[in-house]
Amino acid sequence: MSLYSEIAEQPDRIQALLENQRKTVEGIADAIRAHDVSYVFLAARGTSDNAGRYANYLWGARNGLPLALATPSLFTYYNQPPKLKNALVVGISQSGQSPDIVSVLEEGRRQGSVALAITNEPDSPLASAADFVIDIQAGEEKAVAATKTYTTELMTIAMLSVALNGDKTDWRELSQVAKWMKQTLKQNDLIEQAAQRYRYMRQCVVLGRGFNYATAFEWALKLKELTYVEAEPYSSADFQHGPIAMVERGFPVMVVAPQGKVLDSLLEVMIRLRKDFLAELLVISNAKKALSLAQIPFTIPDEVPEWLTPLVSILPAQLLAYHLTRAKGFDTESPRSIHKVTETK
Amino acid sequence: MSLYSEIAEQPDRIQALLENQRKTVEGIADAIRAHDVSYVFLAARGTSDNAGRYANYLWGARNGLPLALATPSLFTYYNQPPKLKNALVVGISQSGQSPDIVSVLEEGRRQGSVALAITNEPDSPLASAADFVIDIQAGEEKAVAATKTYTTELMTIAMLSVALNGDKTDWRELSQVAKWMKQTLKQNDLIEQAAQRYRYMRQCVVLGRGFNYATAFEWALKLKELTYVEAEPYSSADFQHGPIAMVERGFPVMVVAPQGKVLDSLLEVMIRLRKDFLAELLVISNAKKALSLAQIPFTIPDEVPEWLTPLVSILPAQLLAYHLTRAKGFDTESPRSIHKVTETK
């Protein structure tokens, strides 16, 4: 049962990462500051791409860095890569193997940009193609569905943000994440029971916004990979620009809506979904109003600051995907049709 | 029946746009070239956001410009916009009304970046917030589901690309798009008939890559808005990094796979889906191999160059969404729950 134990070991993994890699990350931040970086150009696939969405908001909000998601086919099939002047080129990959992600970093270096690899394999082709490497130190991940490599990637992204700002008090907040994670994981039995309710669910949507736009995407990906439910993620704003039309009575909507600046925006859609559409809401939050709108509420600790909620709010989602997989009678370790390392060009 | 007539008038609209706005676009291109632009920062929602995906590939491949999709909540809820030094800030919106898109352009101008509005309403708040405005001249769009404003946005994006490169022969290719569109629209009866097959479809995925990544997103959005089918778009590469696990025998997969550099990548997935997964394939293409893998093939003219295929390949998708809406007995003009202008913060 690797998947369950990999979910459970996340607090220890991110704590070790924080302690072991802080010096390395601070050194890399110094090197980045020495360059004239106007924006980040980021390449990743799957779960790592979802971690990249967190970087998009976190580095944007706290470090003033706009982030462009790479279009790897321009580097591989089209062989027409854009000009990467003034870019910090970042590749995120658990295995460090996918040729398309590697080629984005190679091109970045060829053009003289700073290239950073974030990976669980510091001896991989991705690491070789980079100027700087951050080892996420998740340990071997045996389950095909990624869990601990996602949260260690998020922690790495948060550490780099703090190091770039140089604000010492933020390191103290990072050191509390493991504790908040442990508290959240205590809901395991409750989540196992709630999973029964979704035994015959075939489709759903997952809403999040701001920092937790990443959480919505990763939650949906776990549901697709493990339970084969067609789960589509949206920002609550984009959802209202068209897709909300498909919601019928009882349609399941998963929402990640912790306290913070976008909570009002999410509450507005949740009220509409619950009152006007009679939708089913499953909500992960530490906000009373949001939890009270849910048929099925999962909580995270009150004191988690908004910028760190993605590290904690994904845990009930991972546990739900795990228990729903079991409830549906599928394989939690090796989902059909996919493999641990996917190499795309 | 505004929707059908708006689909049908697209060749004339894009031809008029090309003739009327070329001088304006060339003037804006000159002004952009005079600035030190390292990348594009683009804000849009819904259909306009899908047009932005075309810009991502087209301006990347042909103009060397990386493109960052804006995260509007950083400008509105978080009030922590990133630094936009060296950015060309672009807002795309049919109505020019959505406050979040307007605030991205206002911030870009406040920071001294060049701000460009692409809109059907040159007197809108979005246009007022911009240094430069391109009027897409689609005429009033009455149907809630956008069709002609999508293709005129694509044409505008292509015109700006050509103007930035200054290659006169490309204008000649643009002037043929209307003809290719007309040829493609002749399949209307065939598509109406094929739509019957999907009367009871509840969910599907839509695959595309490269320039037609945009087409996959717009196709899926039309299906969701009009037919309430849960249609999820993917790049064929991302699809293999997890979501392919949910495909069962007979699962409908829509693919846009015209001749071009990413065709091999799409064929690889299509063969896997057809042979190993026994999936249902509906394919829009001008490549024999791709069409022969499909249970339901729709064609576009042979001679369309890859970079312009998105303007043509979306037409069978729009017609399919229209006829499927009728087959399912829904309202083609005013889908439930959504409105023509959605204002989000």
HADDOCK unambig.tbl for C-alpha pairs under 7 A between the chains (distance, minus, plus):
assign (segid A and resid 38 and name CA) (segid B and resid 85 and name CA) 6.60 0.50 0.50
assign (segid A and resid 45 and name CA) (segid B and resid 238 and name CA) 6.22 0.50 0.50
assign (segid A and resid 45 and name CA) (segid B and resid 241 and name CA) 6.93 0.50 0.50
assign (segid A and resid 46 and name CA) (segid B and resid 238 and name CA) 6.28 0.50 0.50
assign (segid A and resid 46 and name CA) (segid B and resid 241 and name CA) 5.45 0.50 0.50
assign (segid A and resid 46 and name CA) (segid B and resid 242 and name CA) 6.88 0.50 0.50
assign (segid A and resid 60 and name CA) (segid B and resid 81 and name CA) 6.80 0.50 0.50
assign (segid A and resid 60 and name CA) (segid B and resid 82 and name CA) 5.03 0.50 0.50
assign (segid A and resid 61 and name CA) (segid B and resid 74 and name CA) 6.33 0.50 0.50
assign (segid A and resid 61 and name CA) (segid B and resid 80 and name CA) 4.99 0.50 0.50
assign (segid A and resid 61 and name CA) (segid B and resid 81 and name CA) 6.30 0.50 0.50
assign (segid A and resid 61 and name CA) (segid B and resid 82 and name CA) 6.39 0.50 0.50
assign (segid A and resid 64 and name CA) (segid B and resid 81 and name CA) 6.73 0.50 0.50
assign (segid A and resid 64 and name CA) (segid B and resid 82 and name CA) 3.88 0.50 0.50
assign (segid A and resid 64 and name CA) (segid B and resid 83 and name CA) 5.09 0.50 0.50
assign (segid A and resid 65 and name CA) (segid B and resid 82 and name CA) 5.31 0.50 0.50
assign (segid A and resid 65 and name CA) (segid B and resid 83 and name CA) 6.19 0.50 0.50
assign (segid A and resid 66 and name CA) (segid B and resid 68 and name CA) 6.99 0.50 0.50
assign (segid A and resid 66 and name CA) (segid B and resid 82 and name CA) 5.48 0.50 0.50
assign (segid A and resid 66 and name CA) (segid B and resid 83 and name CA) 6.85 0.50 0.50
assign (segid A and resid 67 and name CA) (segid B and resid 68 and name CA) 5.69 0.50 0.50
assign (segid A and resid 68 and name CA) (segid B and resid 66 and name CA) 6.97 0.50 0.50
assign (segid A and resid 68 and name CA) (segid B and resid 67 and name CA) 5.68 0.50 0.50
assign (segid A and resid 68 and name CA) (segid B and resid 68 and name CA) 3.78 0.50 0.50
assign (segid A and resid 68 and name CA) (segid B and resid 69 and name CA) 6.53 0.50 0.50
assign (segid A and resid 69 and name CA) (segid B and resid 68 and name CA) 6.53 0.50 0.50
assign (segid A and resid 73 and name CA) (segid B and resid 210 and name CA) 6.20 0.50 0.50
assign (segid A and resid 74 and name CA) (segid B and resid 61 and name CA) 6.34 0.50 0.50
assign (segid A and resid 77 and name CA) (segid B and resid 261 and name CA) 5.65 0.50 0.50
assign (segid A and resid 77 and name CA) (segid B and resid 262 and name CA) 5.92 0.50 0.50
assign (segid A and resid 78 and name CA) (segid B and resid 261 and name CA) 6.02 0.50 0.50
assign (segid A and resid 80 and name CA) (segid B and resid 61 and name CA) 4.99 0.50 0.50
assign (segid A and resid 81 and name CA) (segid B and resid 60 and name CA) 6.81 0.50 0.50
assign (segid A and resid 81 and name CA) (segid B and resid 61 and name CA) 6.30 0.50 0.50
assign (segid A and resid 81 and name CA) (segid B and resid 64 and name CA) 6.74 0.50 0.50
assign (segid A and resid 82 and name CA) (segid B and resid 60 and name CA) 5.04 0.50 0.50
assign (segid A and resid 82 and name CA) (segid B and resid 61 and name CA) 6.38 0.50 0.50
assign (segid A and resid 82 and name CA) (segid B and resid 64 and name CA) 3.88 0.50 0.50
assign (segid A and resid 82 and name CA) (segid B and resid 65 and name CA) 5.32 0.50 0.50
assign (segid A and resid 82 and name CA) (segid B and resid 66 and name CA) 5.52 0.50 0.50
assign (segid A and resid 83 and name CA) (segid B and resid 64 and name CA) 5.09 0.50 0.50
assign (segid A and resid 83 and name CA) (segid B and resid 65 and name CA) 6.22 0.50 0.50
assign (segid A and resid 83 and name CA) (segid B and resid 66 and name CA) 6.88 0.50 0.50
assign (segid A and resid 85 and name CA) (segid B and resid 38 and name CA) 6.62 0.50 0.50
assign (segid A and resid 210 and name CA) (segid B and resid 73 and name CA) 6.21 0.50 0.50
assign (segid A and resid 221 and name CA) (segid B and resid 243 and name CA) 6.91 0.50 0.50
assign (segid A and resid 224 and name CA) (segid B and resid 243 and name CA) 5.53 0.50 0.50
assign (segid A and resid 224 and name CA) (segid B and resid 245 and name CA) 6.98 0.50 0.50
assign (segid A and resid 224 and name CA) (segid B and resid 246 and name CA) 6.12 0.50 0.50
assign (segid A and resid 225 and name CA) (segid B and resid 242 and name CA) 5.29 0.50 0.50
assign (segid A and resid 225 and name CA) (segid B and resid 243 and name CA) 5.67 0.50 0.50
assign (segid A and resid 225 and name CA) (segid B and resid 245 and name CA) 5.65 0.50 0.50
assign (segid A and resid 225 and name CA) (segid B and resid 246 and name CA) 6.89 0.50 0.50
assign (segid A and resid 228 and name CA) (segid B and resid 245 and name CA) 6.33 0.50 0.50
assign (segid A and resid 228 and name CA) (segid B and resid 246 and name CA) 4.15 0.50 0.50
assign (segid A and resid 229 and name CA) (segid B and resid 246 and name CA) 6.72 0.50 0.50
assign (segid A and resid 232 and name CA) (segid B and resid 232 and name CA) 6.71 0.50 0.50
assign (segid A and resid 237 and name CA) (segid B and resid 344 and name CA) 6.00 0.50 0.50
assign (segid A and resid 238 and name CA) (segid B and resid 45 and name CA) 6.23 0.50 0.50
assign (segid A and resid 238 and name CA) (segid B and resid 46 and name CA) 6.29 0.50 0.50
assign (segid A and resid 241 and name CA) (segid B and resid 45 and name CA) 6.95 0.50 0.50
assign (segid A and resid 241 and name CA) (segid B and resid 46 and name CA) 5.49 0.50 0.50
assign (segid A and resid 241 and name CA) (segid B and resid 342 and name CA) 6.01 0.50 0.50
assign (segid A and resid 242 and name CA) (segid B and resid 46 and name CA) 6.90 0.50 0.50
assign (segid A and resid 242 and name CA) (segid B and resid 225 and name CA) 5.29 0.50 0.50
assign (segid A and resid 242 and name CA) (segid B and resid 338 and name CA) 6.14 0.50 0.50
assign (segid A and resid 243 and name CA) (segid B and resid 221 and name CA) 6.93 0.50 0.50
assign (segid A and resid 243 and name CA) (segid B and resid 224 and name CA) 5.55 0.50 0.50
assign (segid A and resid 243 and name CA) (segid B and resid 225 and name CA) 5.68 0.50 0.50
assign (segid A and resid 244 and name CA) (segid B and resid 337 and name CA) 6.89 0.50 0.50
assign (segid A and resid 245 and name CA) (segid B and resid 225 and name CA) 5.69 0.50 0.50
assign (segid A and resid 245 and name CA) (segid B and resid 228 and name CA) 6.33 0.50 0.50
assign (segid A and resid 245 and name CA) (segid B and resid 335 and name CA) 6.87 0.50 0.50
assign (segid A and resid 245 and name CA) (segid B and resid 336 and name CA) 5.74 0.50 0.50
assign (segid A and resid 245 and name CA) (segid B and resid 337 and name CA) 5.21 0.50 0.50
assign (segid A and resid 245 and name CA) (segid B and resid 338 and name CA) 6.16 0.50 0.50
assign (segid A and resid 246 and name CA) (segid B and resid 224 and name CA) 6.17 0.50 0.50
assign (segid A and resid 246 and name CA) (segid B and resid 225 and name CA) 6.93 0.50 0.50
assign (segid A and resid 246 and name CA) (segid B and resid 228 and name CA) 4.17 0.50 0.50
assign (segid A and resid 246 and name CA) (segid B and resid 229 and name CA) 6.73 0.50 0.50
assign (segid A and resid 261 and name CA) (segid B and resid 77 and name CA) 5.68 0.50 0.50
assign (segid A and resid 261 and name CA) (segid B and resid 78 and name CA) 6.05 0.50 0.50
assign (segid A and resid 262 and name CA) (segid B and resid 77 and name CA) 5.94 0.50 0.50
assign (segid A and resid 335 and name CA) (segid B and resid 245 and name CA) 6.85 0.50 0.50
assign (segid A and resid 336 and name CA) (segid B and resid 245 and name CA) 5.74 0.50 0.50
assign (segid A and resid 337 and name CA) (segid B and resid 244 and name CA) 6.90 0.50 0.50
assign (segid A and resid 337 and name CA) (segid B and resid 245 and name CA) 5.22 0.50 0.50
assign (segid A and resid 338 and name CA) (segid B and resid 242 and name CA) 6.15 0.50 0.50
assign (segid A and resid 338 and name CA) (segid B and resid 245 and name CA) 6.16 0.50 0.50
assign (segid A and resid 342 and name CA) (segid B and resid 241 and name CA) 6.03 0.50 0.50
assign (segid A and resid 344 and name CA) (segid B and resid 237 and name CA) 6.01 0.50 0.50
